[in-house]
Amino acid sequence: MDETTNLPQYKIFINPSDLRELKRDIWIDDPVPARLAIEGKKLEIDLSYRGSHIRDFAKKSYQIVFYKPKKYKGSSLIHLNAEFKDPSFVRNKLSFDFFKEIGCLAPQSRHVLLTINGKVEGVYLEIESVDENFINRRGYSTGAIFYAVDGDANFSLMSDLDKETKKSLMLGYERKWGTAQDEHHLQEFIYKINTLTKVEFEKEIPKYLNVEKYLRWVAGVIFTSNYDGFVHNYALYRNGATGLFEVIPWDYDATWGRDVNGKRMEADYVPIDGFNTLTARILNENIFRKQYRKLLEDIMNHKFTVEYMIPVAEQLLQSIRPSVLQDPYKKQQINQFDQELEVITTYIKERKNYLQKKLTIFS
């Protein structure tokens, strides 16, 4: 195998004094100026660390904001994820692409090889930011985007963090795009989820939520087994034309058979019916339960199969392997990297078996 990289190369150059300032306190979000050489162009950027607990890892993740020009390929900013706990580097991308395959909005992503001041930092996953540019490039209507920033984004009136009644229904959310009026729409949506009677729910909730898209998103969480996916790790998009909410997945490295610490995950770890208030109420309605079961069966027959997914995963792994051998943080674990296709294969088989047995609860 040719061990020279075939990934796009991102070359960042930072003044040494700015680099020292960046490293001085990893918990500061303030960016430092830098230059990015990419695809024959040199761009002025602002560079900062990203993430929460992942900042403690030896291999950092970054956020790049384009300064001059203000946009590059239609984006104002991009994320570079180290994928440090994923021995395969591919679970995030495999998940985002899977969500798109089953009919959900999801970020574009690609693997790149990053260097900073000439030092190889290794394989990174470039992830499209979920913002107004994300919506515009897809031709969707102007609207609003909210990030689920912690476990209080559980679609409930009760806090997931302190188990008390929420003082504000905006708890757990950060408005990324939109207006204060859009916050009112989100709060009304959450209030309705929790206060509509059973008789009202089936008829009224489709006035606030694209139910089919929501069920597709639930299916995506279930098939990939993102434990945090129901109360975190997502963004909400409110379509300005329809007034309906859709869910966009985010942070899916702890999936396809490995948990957030990179440990093997049991196939029954995430229940088939999920665990947030909105999902519970939707799946309590017979018409939506039948729709969900049919959707799961269809995806299991056509997408969530070894025959469909493993060639995709194998191609991704082969495309990044030469660059993994250049990654100073991961090249010593190349043997584990080479075993990840089997880990993902085993997960798909065992997860599918579990889900098929549990389908009967939706009869």
C-alpha positions, 0 to 999 in steps of 0.5 A, spaced: 500 500 500 502 506 498 503 510 505 503 517 502 497 521 504 491 522 499 487 526 504 486 534 503 492 537 507 490 543 511 497 547 513 496 552 519 501 557 520 501 561 527 506 566 530 509 563 536 507 568 541 500 567 538 501 559 539 503 560 546 497 564 548 492 559 545 496 553 549 496 558 555 489 556 557 485 551 553 479 553 556 479 560 553 474 560 547 478 567 545 481 565 538 488 567 535 490 569 528 493 564 523 493 563 516 491 557 513 494 554 506 489 549 503 487 547 496 492 552 493 489 558 497 492 562 503 486 564 508 487 569 514 483 565 519 481 566 527 483 559 530 480 557 537 479 550 541 473 547 541 469 542 545 468 541 552 471 535 555 475 533 549 480 539 550 483 535 556 486 530 550 493 530 548 490 531 541 486 538 540 480 539 536 479 546 533 474 551 530 476 555 524 473 562 523 474 565 516 477 572 516 479 574 510 475 572 506 469 572 510 467 565 507 470 559 504 466 555 499 460 558 502 462 557 509 464 562 515 467 557 519 468 549 520 470 545 525 476 540 525 475 534 530 481 530 532 476 524 533 481 522 539 477 517 542 475 513 536 480 508 534 477 508 527 476 516 526 470 514 521 464 513 526 462 521 526 462 521 518 459 514 517 453 517 522 452 523 518 452 520 511 448 514 514 443 520 517 443 523 510 441 516 506 435 515 511 432 522 509 435 527 515 439 533 514 446 532 517 453 536 516 457 534 510 464 532 513 471 529 510 477 527 513 484 532 512 491 531 514 493 537 519 499 541 520 501 546 524 507 550 523 510 544 519 508 539 525 504 534 523 498 534 528 494 528 524 488 526 521 482 530 523 475 530 520 472 537 517 465 538 519 460 543 516 458 548 521 450 548 522 448 555 521 445 559 516 450 557 511 448 550 512 441 551 511 442 556 505 446 551 501 441 546 501 436 551 498 431 551 505 427 556 507 430 562 512 428 560 519 432 559 526 437 554 528 438 552 536 444 548 539 442 543 544 448 545 549 446 540 555 442 535 557 436 540 559 435 540 551 430 534 553 423 537 550 421 536 558 418 541 563 423 538 568 431 539 568 435 533 566 440 536 570 437 538 577 431 534 576 427 541 578 422 544 574 425 549 569 425 556 570 426 557 562 424 553 557 430 555 553 434 552 558 439 547 554 438 551 548 443 556 545 440 560 539 445 560 533 441 563 528 434 567 528 430 572 532 427 572 539 421 571 536 424 564 534 425 563 541 418 564 543 416 559 538 421 554 541 418 555 548 411 554 545 413 547 542 416 545 548 410 547 552 405 544 547 409 537 547 408 537 555 401 539 556 397 537 550 392 531 552 392 525 549 386 526 545 389 533 542 396 530 541 396 526 534 392 532 531 396 538 534 403 536 534 404 536 526 403 543 527 409 544 530 414 538 528 415 535 521 413 528 524 416 524 519 423 527 519 423 526 526 422 519 526 427 518 521 432 522 526 430 517 532 431 511 527 438 514 526 440 515 533 437 508 534 441 505 529 448 508 530 446 508 538 448 515 540 447 514 547 446 522 548 443 523 542 436 524 545 437 530 550 444 533 547 448 532 540 443 535 536 441 542 533 433 544 532 432 547 525 425 551 524 423 552 517 421 559 516 416 557 511 412 551 514 413 553 521 415 546 523 421 543 527 427 538 524 432 535 528 440 535 525 445 530 528 451 532 531 457 529 535 456 522 533 463 519 534 461 515 540 457 510 535 457 504 531 459 499 537 464 504 541 462 509 547 464 516 549 470 513 552 472 508 546 470 502 549 466 496 546 458 498 547 453 492 548 448 492 542 442 493 547 445 499 550 440 504 547 433 502 547 429 502 541 424 507 543 429 512 545 428 516 552 426 523 551 419 526 552 417 528 545 419 521 543 415 518 548 409 522 547 410 520 539 411 513 540 405 513 545 400 514 539 398 508 535 399 512 528 406 514 529 408 507 532 406 504 526 409 509 522 416 508 526 416 500 525 415 501 518 421 506 517 425 501 522 424 495 518 425 499 511 432 501 513 434 494 516 432 491 510 436 496 505 441 501 509 442 498 516 446 491 513 453 489 513 452 488 505 450 496 505 454 499 510 461 495 511 463 497 504 462 504 505 466 503 512 472 499 509 473 505 503 473 510 508 478 506 513 482 505 507 482 512 504 485 515 511 490 509 513 496 512 510 495 518 514 493 515 520 500 512 519 503 519 520 498 521 526 503 522 532 498 521 537 495 514 533 500 511 529 502 506 534 495 504 535 495 502 527 493 495 529 487 497 533 485 501 527 486 495 522 481 491 527 475 496 527 472 494 521 470 487 524 468 491 530 463 495 526 461 489 522 459 485 529 456 491 532 451 491 525 449 484 526 448 484 533 444 491 533 440 488 528 438 482 531 436 486 538 432 491 534 428 485 530 427 482 537 424 489 539 420 491 534 414 487 537 413 492 542 410 497 536 405 492 534 
